[in-house]
Amino acid sequence: MNKKQKRVLYRIIASLLLLIGCSFLEVDGILQFCIYLVPYFIIGYDVLQKAVYGIKNKQVFDENFLMAIATVGALALKDYREAVAVMLFYQIGELFQSIAIGKSRQNISALMDIRPDYANIEIDGKLVKVDPSEVETGSIITVTSGEKIPIDGVVVSGMASLNNSSLTGESILVEVKENDEVFSGGINVDGLLRIRTTKLFEDSTVNKILDMVENASSLKSKSEDFISKFARYYTPIVCYCALFLAFGIPLINLIVTKDSQFSSWLYRALTFLVISCPCALVISIPLSFFAGIGGASSQGILIKGSNYLETLSKVNCLVLDKTGTLTKGVFEVDSIHHNPVEQQQVLMYAAYGEHFSNHPIAASIKKAYGKEIDDKLISDYKEIAGKGVSCQVDKKKLLVGNDKLMELNDIEYVPCHHIGTVVHVALDGEYLGHILIKDQIKEDSKKAIDQLHKIGVNKIVMLTGDRDNAAKEVAQKLGIDEVHSQLLPNEKVKALEKILLQKDPNKMVGFVGDGINDAPVLTRADVGISMGALGADAAIEASDVVLMDDNLLKIVKAIKISKKCLGIVKQNIAFAIGVKVLCLILTAIGLASMWLGIFADVGVMIIAVINAIRALYVKNL
């Protein structure tokens, strides 16, 4: 509890004790009025002050104005005890609300407590702590065990395990060494790192994340816009209704029955005002979105605004890029076929043949072989453009390449009927078999697609520039509903636009890509989601939702978070409006007192705020 909240608590206690004391005094008239004014002003002076300021600033219709009118009216009707009690319970409600909101902000701040306080710069042989904003690009900083990395950079020396959970939401430690890229906000668990900074602090990953979360509230959802408009029109309407109850009906009664019953209808009007305050909606709805965005950020899911959170909950068609999204985007040896010798021997000769090549296919073969290559055994090395490699290995003629290379050298080879890149191997004219190399499907892709279908994403589409047969194979394995292959970047946009034209007007289409070469498609979708964006500026700029790692299941979690948040928003809207309408009707027909009014206002507000805070807890979704 902060100082302001403590002051309110002391005023509540003092006012309550004075109210109890006043109840035992047997006085009446002007003296009774003056005695009850003491606890009334102690507990309500700030409400009266805000109401006056609101009138001066031509912003009349707010909760302070409603409470001031209602309680001053109760004093005028000589309901002194009730006037003080209503203001007292209103302040108790405000205190609970303040504590609840403060707690939610603290939780979000704790989740996002990744901003580094200092950077270690070496000056005259000693480490000196400086403000990260003062460190220039290209400077060498030192990060010791237990410290946060303050600025993005590249490791110059040292080895360490990094905890990037505050960035990616994953608790798995990442091992880094010399020449590895590191990002601000990560925590050095062990070891000592010297890092050359590659960005200014203001451009670093940690700053981009914090700015995105802090500014997310500026992009309001339709639900928030509805509540703002609702409050703008609703409050004046209920005030005019209260005026009609206070003066219109008594006037009608006076004309019809010669008895106005003014005090009774004035009391009803004042109760009507207390009940009508829309603060439960005005406070709890933005808080729900704020909590949802904060909870998502703790899981490595950055949502740029409440509007995107709401859009995400309505996605029923998800369009995904293939390479780097559903697949690893890295070639790997898949299998070896038609080999009369051991598979390891085929790999060995292929690795020797590709030893001097920097091609991704060559790299995948050398990685699969995994042993040191003695380049002294290699001679007469020739790369044959578009075909492969010819060389001597231990005085034997080695051929490593595609069908054309085998045909050029009259080697009887076995064609491959599998989908992927095929590398044939022949030694001294003898065919040793072929190696099948593929872009591997990510381990969690199938599970993610299955779960997306289960949570209401009815249609999943894959867009890719890859060949038709390769695309269809991946789609079949993963259970993807529709495939568009052999697409150029501009053709991907056209394919997405066709999908957008065919969609249900009440549903949304999301696109998932790597955020760099898919930027045009990301910006065209109803909601663009970029994956594996840790440190990728283009991804953060182009997309509406940023997943800080390559885990496809984060898409499922992002949609679940959005659905939970929107569910809470709808619950609060229905509950708050439902209770208020019911109480307003009961008040108008004379079946509700000002005590019920306080419950309808303060009680509903507390319940709605507590419900809103649930949006913060998303870890187990």
ROTI-451579 format. One record per residue (C-alpha): residue number from 0; residue in one letter; x, y, z. Coordinates in steps of 0.05 Angstrom, whole numbers, plus 5000, padded with zeros to 4 digits. Example, Ala and Ser with C-alpha at 12.3 -4.5 7.8 and 13.67 -1.06 7.14 Angstrom:
// residues 2
SITE/lumlo/doti/px/py/pz
SITE/0/a/5246/4910/5156
SITE/1/s/5273/4979/5143
***
This chain:
// residues 621
SITE/lumlo/doti/px/py/pz
SITE/0/m/5000/5000/5000
SITE/1/n/5030/5067/4979
SITE/2/k/5027/5134/5017
SITE/3/k/4965/5158/4981
SITE/4/q/4927/5094/4995
SITE/5/k/4947/5097/5068
SITE/6/r/4921/5168/5074
SITE/7/v/4854/5146/5045
SITE/8/l/4853/5088/5094
SITE/9/y/4865/5135/5154
SITE/10/r/4809/5181/5130
SITE/11/i/4762/5121/5124
SITE/12/i/4778/5098/5195
SITE/13/a/4771/5169/5223
SITE/14/s/4705/5181/5187
SITE/15/l/4677/5113/5208
SITE/16/l/4694/5125/5281
SITE/17/l/4663/5195/5279
SITE/18/l/4601/5167/5245
SITE/19/i/4593/5115/5299
SITE/20/g/4604/5168/5352
SITE/21/c/4553/5215/5321
SITE/22/s/4501/5160/5323
SITE/23/f/4502/5161/5399
SITE/24/l/4492/5237/5405
SITE/25/e/4421/5258/5420
SITE/26/v/4420/5324/5382
SITE/27/d/4378/5351/5325
SITE/28/g/4370/5412/5281
SITE/29/i/4428/5454/5257
SITE/30/l/4475/5424/5310
SITE/31/q/4462/5353/5284
SITE/32/f/4476/5378/5213
SITE/33/c/4542/5410/5233
SITE/34/i/4565/5349/5272
SITE/35/y/4553/5302/5213
SITE/36/l/4589/5351/5166
SITE/37/v/4655/5335/5201
SITE/38/p/4659/5261/5181
SITE/39/y/4627/5279/5114
SITE/40/f/4682/5329/5095
SITE/41/i/4737/5284/5123
SITE/42/i/4717/5227/5077
SITE/43/g/4689/5266/5018
SITE/44/y/4727/5332/5009
SITE/45/d/4768/5306/4950
SITE/46/v/4706/5280/4915
SITE/47/l/4672/5348/4922
SITE/48/q/4736/5383/4899
SITE/49/k/4741/5339/4836
SITE/50/a/4667/5351/4821
SITE/51/v/4678/5427/4824
SITE/52/y/4739/5421/4778
SITE/53/g/4699/5379/4730
SITE/54/i/4644/5432/4726
SITE/55/k/4696/5487/4715
SITE/56/n/4729/5446/4659
SITE/57/k/4661/5431/4627
SITE/58/q/4670/5356/4642
SITE/59/v/4610/5351/4687
SITE/60/f/4584/5281/4681
SITE/61/d/4633/5237/4719
SITE/62/e/4629/5194/4782
SITE/63/n/4652/5251/4827
SITE/64/f/4595/5295/4803
SITE/65/l/4545/5239/4813
SITE/66/m/4570/5223/4883
SITE/67/a/4572/5297/4903
SITE/68/i/4500/5310/4879
SITE/69/a/4474/5246/4911
SITE/70/t/4505/5258/4980
SITE/71/v/4492/5333/4981
SITE/72/g/4420/5315/4964
SITE/73/a/4417/5265/5022
SITE/74/l/4442/5320/5069
SITE/75/a/4388/5366/5043
SITE/76/l/4337/5312/5058
SITE/77/k/4366/5307/5129
SITE/78/d/4391/5236/5116
SITE/79/y/4458/5255/5148
SITE/80/r/4478/5185/5168
SITE/81/e/4464/5158/5099
SITE/82/a/4502/5215/5064
SITE/83/v/4565/5201/5104
SITE/84/a/4557/5125/5097
SITE/85/v/4548/5129/5021
SITE/86/m/4611/5172/5014
SITE/87/l/4648/5126/5062
SITE/88/f/4632/5063/5024
SITE/89/y/4647/5097/4958
SITE/90/q/4717/5114/4984
SITE/91/i/4726/5042/5009
SITE/92/g/4709/5018/4939
SITE/93/e/4758/5068/4908
SITE/94/l/4812/5043/4956
SITE/95/f/4801/4971/4937
SITE/96/q/4802/4990/4864
SITE/97/s/4867/5029/4872
SITE/98/i/4899/4970/4908
SITE/99/a/4875/4920/4855
SITE/100/i/4900/4963/4797
SITE/101/g/4966/4977/4833
SITE/102/k/4975/4903/4844
SITE/103/s/4963/4887/4771
SITE/104/r/5012/4942/4749
SITE/105/q/5064/4915/4797
SITE/106/n/5055/4845/4768
SITE/107/i/5063/4871/4697
SITE/108/s/5123/4912/4717
SITE/109/a/5154/4851/4750
SITE/110/l/5142/4810/4688
SITE/111/m/5174/4865/4646
SITE/112/d/5231/4882/4694
SITE/113/i/5283/4871/4640
SITE/114/r/5309/4942/4632
SITE/115/p/5383/4941/4652
SITE/116/d/5405/4994/4701
SITE/117/y/5478/4999/4680
SITE/118/a/5533/4976/4633
SITE/119/n/5604/4957/4654
SITE/120/i/5657/4995/4614
SITE/121/e/5732/4984/4627
SITE/122/i/5768/5050/4644
SITE/123/d/5841/5049/4666
SITE/124/g/5839/4974/4678
SITE/125/k/5777/4979/4723
SITE/126/l/5704/4963/4709
SITE/127/v/5661/5026/4717
SITE/128/k/5585/5025/4717
SITE/129/v/5554/5075/4668
SITE/130/d/5484/5090/4643
SITE/131/p/5471/5044/4583
SITE/132/s/5445/5104/4543
SITE/133/e/5516/5134/4546
SITE/134/v/5549/5074/4512
SITE/135/e/5566/5084/4439
SITE/136/t/5560/5032/4384
SITE/137/g/5624/4990/4377
SITE/138/s/5642/4997/4451
SITE/139/i/5666/4937/4491
SITE/140/i/5624/4922/4553
SITE/141/t/5634/4868/4605
SITE/142/v/5577/4826/4633
SITE/143/t/5592/4785/4694
SITE/144/s/5554/4726/4724
SITE/145/g/5484/4746/4748
SITE/146/e/5482/4811/4708
SITE/147/k/5434/4832/4652
SITE/148/i/5461/4845/4583
SITE/149/p/5448/4920/4575
SITE/150/i/5456/4928/4499
SITE/151/d/5453/4883/4437
SITE/152/g/5521/4860/4412
SITE/153/v/5569/4805/4392
SITE/154/v/5611/4765/4441
SITE/155/v/5685/4784/4434
SITE/156/s/5710/4735/4486
SITE/157/g/5684/4688/4539
SITE/158/m/5631/4634/4545
SITE/159/a/5567/4634/4586
SITE/160/s/5497/4608/4594
SITE/161/l/5443/4660/4582
SITE/162/n/5373/4661/4611
SITE/163/n/5329/4695/4557
SITE/164/s/5263/4677/4591
SITE/165/s/5244/4750/4601
SITE/166/l/5251/4760/4525
SITE/167/t/5225/4694/4497
SITE/168/g/5184/4665/4554
SITE/169/e/5226/4601/4551
SITE/170/s/5267/4580/4611
SITE/171/i/5317/4539/4571
SITE/172/l/5389/4566/4579
SITE/173/v/5425/4587/4515
SITE/174/e/5500/4574/4510
SITE/175/v/5539/4631/4477
SITE/176/k/5612/4638/4457
SITE/177/e/5657/4682/4416
SITE/178/n/5624/4713/4354
SITE/179/d/5553/4695/4378
SITE/180/e/5500/4749/4377
SITE/181/v/5469/4768/4444
SITE/182/f/5409/4812/4461
SITE/183/s/5396/4862/4516
SITE/184/g/5352/4837/4572
SITE/185/g/5383/4767/4575
SITE/186/i/5415/4747/4641
SITE/187/n/5486/4719/4645
SITE/188/v/5476/4657/4690
SITE/189/d/5550/4638/4692
SITE/190/g/5616/4658/4660
SITE/191/l/5645/4725/4639
SITE/192/l/5629/4758/4573
SITE/193/r/5661/4815/4536
SITE/194/i/5613/4842/4484
SITE/195/r/5621/4891/4427
SITE/196/t/5557/4932/4422
SITE/197/t/5523/4933/4354
SITE/198/k/5467/4983/4372
SITE/199/l/5454/5042/4415
SITE/200/f/5415/5028/4479
SITE/201/e/5353/5063/4452
SITE/202/d/5353/5016/4391
SITE/203/s/5366/4952/4431
SITE/204/t/5318/4894/4436
SITE/205/v/5299/4907/4508
SITE/206/n/5279/4979/4493
SITE/207/k/5237/4958/4433
SITE/208/i/5200/4907/4476
SITE/209/l/5187/4956/4533
SITE/210/d/5164/5011/4485
SITE/211/m/5117/4963/4451
SITE/212/v/5084/4939/4516
SITE/213/e/5081/5009/4546
SITE/214/n/5050/5040/4483
SITE/215/a/5002/4983/4469
SITE/216/s/4946/5018/4506
SITE/217/s/4947/5075/4454
SITE/218/l/4917/5028/4402
SITE/219/k/4847/5017/4430
SITE/220/s/4803/4958/4415
SITE/221/k/4731/4962/4391
SITE/222/s/4708/4942/4461
SITE/223/e/4746/5000/4492
SITE/224/d/4719/5049/4440
SITE/225/f/4649/5023/4454
SITE/226/i/4657/5035/4529
SITE/227/s/4685/5105/4518
SITE/228/k/4626/5123/4473
SITE/229/f/4577/5088/4520
SITE/230/a/4601/5128/4580
SITE/231/r/4600/5193/4540
SITE/232/y/4526/5186/4524
SITE/233/y/4503/5142/4582
SITE/234/t/4521/5189/4639
SITE/235/p/4484/5251/4613
SITE/236/i/4423/5207/4597
SITE/237/v/4419/5179/4669
SITE/238/c/4428/5249/4697
SITE/239/y/4369/5274/4657
SITE/240/c/4330/5213/4679
SITE/241/a/4347/5229/4751
SITE/242/l/4323/5301/4740
SITE/243/f/4257/5273/4713
SITE/244/l/4250/5228/4774
SITE/245/a/4266/5286/4822
SITE/246/f/4222/5340/4790
SITE/247/g/4182/5312/4731
SITE/248/i/4144/5258/4767
SITE/249/p/4129/5301/4830
SITE/250/l/4101/5354/4783
SITE/251/i/4057/5303/4748
SITE/252/n/4035/5276/4816
SITE/253/l/4019/5347/4839
SITE/254/i/3975/5359/4778
SITE/255/v/3940/5291/4782
SITE/256/t/3935/5275/4857
SITE/257/k/3951/5343/4889
SITE/258/d/4008/5308/4927
SITE/259/s/4077/5315/4896
SITE/260/q/4114/5266/4944
SITE/261/f/4175/5308/4927
SITE/262/s/4222/5282/4981
SITE/263/s/4208/5209/4964
SITE/264/w/4222/5220/4890
SITE/265/l/4283/5263/4904
SITE/266/y/4312/5206/4946
SITE/267/r/4298/5157/4889
SITE/268/a/4332/5205/4840
SITE/269/l/4394/5211/4884
SITE/270/t/4398/5135/4891
SITE/271/f/4390/5131/4815
SITE/272/l/4451/5176/4807
SITE/273/v/4494/5134/4854
SITE/274/i/4476/5070/4818
SITE/275/s/4486/5100/4748
SITE/276/c/4561/5113/4754
SITE/277/p/4595/5072/4697
SITE/278/c/4664/5068/4731
SITE/279/a/4663/4992/4733
SITE/280/l/4663/4991/4657
SITE/281/v/4708/5051/4646
SITE/282/i/4762/5021/4692
SITE/283/s/4757/4946/4684
SITE/284/i/4755/4941/4607
SITE/285/p/4821/4977/4592
SITE/286/l/4851/4942/4653
SITE/287/s/4831/4874/4623
SITE/288/f/4868/4890/4558
SITE/289/f/4928/4919/4595
SITE/290/a/4933/4856/4637
SITE/291/g/4925/4811/4576
SITE/292/i/4981/4846/4539
SITE/293/g/5025/4844/4601
SITE/294/g/5012/4770/4612
SITE/295/a/5027/4755/4539
SITE/296/s/5092/4793/4541
SITE/297/s/5115/4750/4600
SITE/298/q/5109/4690/4553
SITE/299/g/5151/4722/4498
SITE/300/i/5089/4744/4459
SITE/301/l/5089/4819/4444
SITE/302/i/5021/4848/4422
SITE/303/k/5025/4919/4396
SITE/304/g/4956/4942/4418
SITE/305/s/4889/4923/4448
SITE/306/n/4859/4925/4378
SITE/307/y/4906/4869/4356
SITE/308/l/4891/4828/4418
SITE/309/e/4816/4833/4402
SITE/310/t/4829/4816/4328
SITE/311/l/4871/4756/4348
SITE/312/s/4812/4727/4387
SITE/313/k/4770/4728/4323
SITE/314/v/4820/4692/4277
SITE/315/n/4788/4631/4245
SITE/316/c/4835/4627/4185
SITE/317/l/4910/4626/4194
SITE/318/v/4958/4632/4135
SITE/319/l/5029/4608/4146
SITE/320/d/5094/4614/4109
SITE/321/k/5130/4547/4101
SITE/322/t/5205/4557/4104
SITE/323/g/5228/4580/4172
SITE/324/t/5157/4578/4201
SITE/325/l/5132/4507/4193
SITE/326/t/5201/4481/4174
SITE/327/k/5269/4496/4204
SITE/328/g/5293/4532/4141
SITE/329/v/5358/4493/4146
SITE/330/f/5378/4435/4101
SITE/331/e/5392/4369/4136
SITE/332/v/5409/4299/4113
SITE/333/d/5343/4261/4114
SITE/334/s/5362/4191/4090
SITE/335/i/5410/4150/4047
SITE/336/h/5384/4102/3993
SITE/337/h/5408/4047/3946
SITE/338/n/5476/4042/3979
SITE/339/p/5517/3978/3971
SITE/340/v/5564/4002/4025
SITE/341/e/5553/4027/4097
SITE/342/q/5514/4093/4102
SITE/343/q/5571/4125/4142
SITE/344/q/5619/4109/4084
SITE/345/v/5572/4143/4034
SITE/346/l/5569/4204/4081
SITE/347/m/5645/4204/4088
SITE/348/y/5658/4207/4013
SITE/349/a/5603/4259/4003
SITE/350/a/5634/4302/4059
SITE/351/y/5703/4297/4028
SITE/352/g/5674/4316/3960
SITE/353/e/5638/4377/3989
SITE/354/h/5696/4397/4035
SITE/355/f/5714/4461/3998
SITE/356/s/5643/4482/3982
SITE/357/n/5604/4535/4022
SITE/358/h/5536/4515/3993
SITE/359/p/5481/4500/4045
SITE/360/i/5474/4429/4016
SITE/361/a/5549/4417/4026
SITE/362/a/5544/4445/4097
SITE/363/s/5488/4396/4114
SITE/364/i/5528/4336/4089
SITE/365/k/5591/4357/4128
SITE/366/k/5548/4368/4191
SITE/367/a/5516/4299/4184
SITE/368/y/5585/4267/4176
SITE/369/g/5609/4303/4238
SITE/370/k/5682/4282/4235
SITE/371/e/5746/4319/4218
SITE/372/i/5766/4317/4144
SITE/373/d/5839/4307/4123
SITE/374/d/5843/4354/4064
SITE/375/k/5912/4326/4046
SITE/376/l/5876/4266/4017
SITE/377/i/5838/4311/3968
SITE/378/s/5867/4331/3901
SITE/379/d/5845/4352/3831
SITE/380/y/5784/4387/3860
SITE/381/k/5735/4414/3808
SITE/382/e/5667/4445/3816
SITE/383/i/5623/4432/3755
SITE/384/a/5570/4487/3752
SITE/385/g/5499/4462/3759
SITE/386/k/5522/4390/3767
SITE/387/g/5567/4378/3828
SITE/388/v/5639/4363/3846
SITE/389/s/5695/4319/3817
SITE/390/c/5760/4305/3855
SITE/391/q/5811/4253/3876
SITE/392/v/5805/4225/3946
SITE/393/d/5863/4180/3967
SITE/394/k/5879/4171/3893
SITE/395/k/5808/4149/3876
SITE/396/k/5761/4189/3830
SITE/397/l/5702/4215/3869
SITE/398/l/5639/4245/3840
SITE/399/v/5588/4280/3884
SITE/400/g/5528/4314/3851
SITE/401/n/5461/4310/3816
SITE/402/d/5433/4266/3760
SITE/403/k/5468/4307/3706
SITE/404/l/5537/4294/3737
SITE/405/m/5523/4219/3737
SITE/406/e/5499/4220/3665
SITE/407/l/5560/4263/3644
SITE/408/n/5607/4209/3672
SITE/409/d/5566/4149/3647
SITE/410/i/5551/4126/3717
SITE/411/e/5491/4079/3725
SITE/412/y/5452/4112/3781
SITE/413/v/5385/4099/3815
SITE/414/p/5336/4158/3809
SITE/415/c/5306/4182/3874
SITE/416/h/5230/4179/3880
SITE/417/h/5228/4218/3945
SITE/418/i/5217/4293/3950
SITE/419/g/5278/4334/3968
SITE/420/t/5348/4350/3942
SITE/421/v/5386/4288/3918
SITE/422/v/5462/4281/3920
SITE/423/h/5491/4220/3884
SITE/424/v/5559/4191/3904
SITE/425/a/5604/4150/3858
SITE/426/l/5675/4125/3870
SITE/427/d/5721/4100/3814
SITE/428/g/5660/4091/3769
SITE/429/e/5622/4050/3821
SITE/430/y/5554/4078/3845
SITE/431/l/5553/4083/3922
SITE/432/g/5481/4109/3930
SITE/433/h/5447/4176/3939
SITE/434/i/5435/4222/3998
SITE/435/l/5367/4255/4007
SITE/436/i/5370/4325/4037
SITE/437/k/5308/4363/4062
SITE/438/d/5287/4425/4098
SITE/439/q/5264/4391/4162
SITE/440/i/5195/4402/4193
SITE/441/k/5198/4432/4262
SITE/442/e/5185/4384/4319
SITE/443/d/5125/4423/4346
SITE/444/s/5092/4440/4278
SITE/445/k/5044/4380/4277
SITE/446/k/5023/4391/4349
SITE/447/a/5013/4465/4337
SITE/448/i/4969/4454/4275
SITE/449/d/4926/4403/4313
SITE/450/q/4917/4450/4371
SITE/451/l/4900/4509/4326
SITE/452/h/4844/4467/4296
SITE/453/k/4819/4449/4366
SITE/454/i/4815/4522/4390
SITE/455/g/4772/4545/4332
SITE/456/v/4819/4561/4274
SITE/457/n/4777/4526/4221
SITE/458/k/4822/4537/4162
SITE/459/i/4898/4534/4159
SITE/460/v/4932/4554/4093
SITE/461/m/5005/4549/4072
SITE/462/l/5037/4598/4024
SITE/463/t/5106/4581/3997
SITE/464/g/5154/4594/3940
SITE/465/d/5175/4520/3943
SITE/466/r/5158/4468/3890
SITE/467/d/5088/4439/3888
SITE/468/n/5106/4368/3908
SITE/469/a/5150/4390/3966
SITE/470/a/5096/4437/3992
SITE/471/k/5042/4384/3987
SITE/472/e/5085/4333/4025
SITE/473/v/5094/4382/4083
SITE/474/a/5020/4400/4083
SITE/475/q/4998/4327/4084
SITE/476/k/5044/4310/4142
SITE/477/l/5020/4369/4183
SITE/478/g/4945/4367/4167
SITE/479/i/4943/4435/4132
SITE/480/d/4877/4449/4096
SITE/481/e/4901/4488/4035
SITE/482/v/4967/4498/3998
SITE/483/h/4991/4552/3949
SITE/484/s/5061/4537/3923
SITE/485/q/5113/4565/3875
SITE/486/l/5094/4636/3895
SITE/487/l/5137/4698/3887
SITE/488/p/5133/4750/3944
SITE/489/n/5083/4793/3906
SITE/490/e/5041/4731/3890
SITE/491/k/5037/4715/3964
SITE/492/v/5003/4782/3975
SITE/493/k/4953/4767/3919
SITE/494/a/4939/4698/3947
SITE/495/l/4925/4728/4016
SITE/496/e/4880/4781/3986
SITE/497/k/4838/4727/3954
SITE/498/i/4831/4693/4021
SITE/499/l/4811/4759/4053
SITE/500/l/4757/4770/4001
SITE/501/q/4726/4702/4015
SITE/502/k/4726/4708/4092
SITE/503/d/4667/4716/4139
SITE/504/p/4659/4791/4154
SITE/505/n/4657/4776/4229
SITE/506/k/4721/4733/4227
SITE/507/m/4794/4751/4218
SITE/508/v/4852/4724/4177
SITE/509/g/4921/4720/4209
SITE/510/f/4987/4711/4173
SITE/511/v/5049/4680/4205
SITE/512/g/5118/4690/4176
SITE/513/d/5190/4707/4194
SITE/514/g/5177/4782/4191
SITE/515/i/5234/4799/4143
SITE/516/n/5220/4774/4073
SITE/517/d/5145/4767/4090
SITE/518/a/5136/4840/4110
SITE/519/p/5086/4857/4053
SITE/520/v/5041/4798/4071
SITE/521/l/5046/4812/4146
SITE/522/t/5021/4883/4137
SITE/523/r/4964/4861/4091
SITE/524/a/4933/4810/4138
SITE/525/d/4881/4828/4191
SITE/526/v/4934/4811/4241
SITE/527/g/5007/4797/4223
SITE/528/i/5047/4750/4268
SITE/529/s/5123/4745/4262
SITE/530/m/5162/4687/4291
SITE/531/g/5232/4682/4318
SITE/532/a/5238/4757/4321
SITE/533/l/5288/4763/4378
SITE/534/g/5334/4819/4354
SITE/535/a/5300/4825/4286
SITE/536/d/5281/4898/4276
SITE/537/a/5244/4885/4211
SITE/538/a/5199/4833/4245
SITE/539/i/5181/4880/4302
SITE/540/e/5165/4936/4254
SITE/541/a/5125/4897/4203
SITE/542/s/5080/4855/4248
SITE/543/d/5023/4866/4297
SITE/544/v/5042/4807/4342
SITE/545/v/5114/4787/4353
SITE/546/l/5134/4718/4378
SITE/547/m/5205/4724/4405
SITE/548/d/5225/4652/4389
SITE/549/d/5211/4599/4336
SITE/550/n/5162/4559/4378
SITE/551/l/5098/4549/4336
SITE/552/l/5059/4532/4399
SITE/553/k/5066/4605/4419
SITE/554/i/5014/4620/4364
SITE/555/v/4965/4574/4400
SITE/556/k/4981/4608/4466
SITE/557/a/4973/4678/4436
SITE/558/i/4903/4661/4410
SITE/559/k/4884/4629/4477
SITE/560/i/4907/4691/4515
SITE/561/s/4866/4735/4468
SITE/562/k/4804/4692/4476
SITE/563/k/4811/4691/4552
SITE/564/c/4820/4767/4554
SITE/565/l/4760/4780/4508
SITE/566/g/4719/4730/4550
SITE/567/i/4735/4771/4613
SITE/568/v/4717/4836/4577
SITE/569/k/4650/4808/4555
SITE/570/q/4637/4781/4626
SITE/571/n/4651/4849/4656
SITE/572/i/4608/4886/4605
SITE/573/a/4549/4838/4615
SITE/574/f/4555/4837/4691
SITE/575/a/4564/4912/4700
SITE/576/i/4510/4934/4653
SITE/577/g/4462/4878/4675
SITE/578/v/4468/4894/4750
SITE/579/k/4463/4969/4738
SITE/580/v/4401/4964/4693
SITE/581/l/4367/4919/4744
SITE/582/c/4384/4966/4802
SITE/583/l/4363/5027/4763
SITE/584/i/4295/4996/4749
SITE/585/l/4287/4976/4822
SITE/586/t/4305/5047/4843
SITE/587/a/4257/5079/4794
SITE/588/i/4199/5038/4822
SITE/589/g/4219/5051/4894
SITE/590/l/4247/4982/4912
SITE/591/a/4320/5002/4922
SITE/592/s/4355/5044/4974
SITE/593/m/4420/5083/4969
SITE/594/w/4455/5024/5002
SITE/595/l/4437/4982/4942
SITE/596/g/4462/5039/4899
SITE/597/i/4530/5035/4933
SITE/598/f/4533/4960/4919
SITE/599/a/4514/4970/4847
SITE/600/d/4569/5022/4839
SITE/601/v/4626/5003/4884
SITE/602/g/4612/4928/4891
SITE/603/v/4606/4917/4817
SITE/604/m/4669/4958/4804
SITE/605/i/4710/4917/4854
SITE/606/i/4685/4851/4825
SITE/607/a/4698/4874/4753
SITE/608/v/4769/4898/4770
SITE/609/i/4786/4833/4806
SITE/610/n/4759/4794/4746
SITE/611/a/4800/4838/4698
SITE/612/i/4864/4820/4735
SITE/613/r/4854/4747/4716
SITE/614/a/4876/4766/4646
SITE/615/l/4946/4773/4674
SITE/616/y/4954/4700/4691
SITE/617/v/4966/4662/4626
SITE/618/k/5024/4615/4641
SITE/619/n/4982/4551/4643
SITE/620/l/4939/4565/4582
***
